[in-house]
Amino acid sequence: MSDVSDETRSRIDADPYCETLGIDIVELEVRFARAELTITEDLLNFHGTPHGAAIYSLADAAFAAASNSDGDAAVGLEANISYLEAADTGETIAATAEETHSSDRTAEYEIIVLGEDGNRIATFRGRVYRP
């Protein structure tokens, strides 16, 4: 497995949406990424639990970073998420994205979102197209 280029890493780290939400890509290898997000009060829904969109965004950021980490463009074709457990305010949750299948033009990724206690918060699956 080759290393991620500095240019690709810089491009991924400069994502303005991730910056807005506070998502950090803490580990990046070719076709693998780990992202973290601390759950703050402004990410809660009216139930007082993390908004599903915040969890989805964390998983999607890991998915995007992993699938584009080789420097070639990859665009999302489809994604789905299963929410399994809520995280607590102040908790830092992590999403790990790994490629599970690849063909000439598409690839599939599984993204696992875990809480600080190791409990699974969500499971996300995404598929990309590589033009």
N, C-alpha and C positions, 0 to 999 in steps of 0.2 A: 504494500500500500504506500503510495507516495504522499509527500507532505502537502499541506494546503499552502498555496503561494501567499506571500505577504499582500499582494494586490487583492486577492480574493478575500482574505481575512479582513482587510481594511474595508472593503465594500460591504461585507456582511456586518461588521461592527458598526458601520455608519447608518444602519437602518433607522430612519426617523420614527417610525411607528413603535419599534421596540424601545427606543429611547423615551418616548412619551409614556409608555406603560411601566418602564423600569425593568424590562427584560434584558438579561445579560447572557450572552453566549459565553459560557465558561470553559467549554472544551470543544475543540473542532479538529476533526481529522477527515480525510477523504471519505465521504458517504456516512459520516457519523457526527452527531453533535449533541451537546448537553447544554441546556439553557435553564436559567433560574429566574424566579420572580418572587419577591416578597409581597405577601398579601397585605395591602394597606386599606384603610377605611374607605378610600375613594374607589376601591375595586369591589366593594360589596354591593349586593342587590338589596331590595326592600325586605328580604328575609333576614338580612344581617350575615349572609354567607357570601363567599366569593361569587361574583357574577360568572355565569358560564362562558361568556365572551372572553373574560380574562384568562380562564383556564384554556379555552380553545386557542387564544392568541399565543400563549406560551408554547403549546404543543405545535402550533403552526409555524412559529418562529424556529423551533428546533428542526422541524421538517424542512423548511426552506433552507436553512443553513446547511444541513446534511446533504440535501439533494443538489445544492449548487456548489458544494465545497471543492469539487474537482476543477472549478473554473469555467466549466461549460454551463450554458443556460439550461435550466430545468424549470418548467412551468407546471403548476398544479392542474391536474385533470379532475380529481375528485378527492374528497376527504370525508371522514365521519368520525364521530367521537362518542364514547360511552362515558358518562359521568358516574362514578362509583361511590365517592365519599367526599364530603366537604373538608376544606382546609380551614385553619383558624387564622384570625387576624394576627398579623405579626409573624406568621410562619413563612419560611422560604421554601417554596416548592420547586421541584426540578423535573424537567422533561428531557428524556433521552431518546434520540431518534437514531434508528439503525435501518439500513437497507435490508430488506428481506427477500427481494426478487428483482431481477433485472433482465431486460431483453434489449434488442437493438435500439429501440426508441422510447421505451417506458421503464419505469422502476416503481417498486412499492416499498413503502416505509412503515414501520411500526414505531409509534411513539408512546412511551410509558411515562405518565406523570405521577410522581411520588411525593408524599409529604415528608417532613423531617423525620417522622417516626418510621418511615419505610412503607407505610400503607399506600396502596394504589389509589390515587385520586381519580384518574381517568386513563382510558386507553383510546388512542387516536390512530387511525390508519389513513395513509395518503398515497396517492399515485401521481407520478409526474410524467410529463412528456419531455423528451430531449430532442429538440429540432436538429 
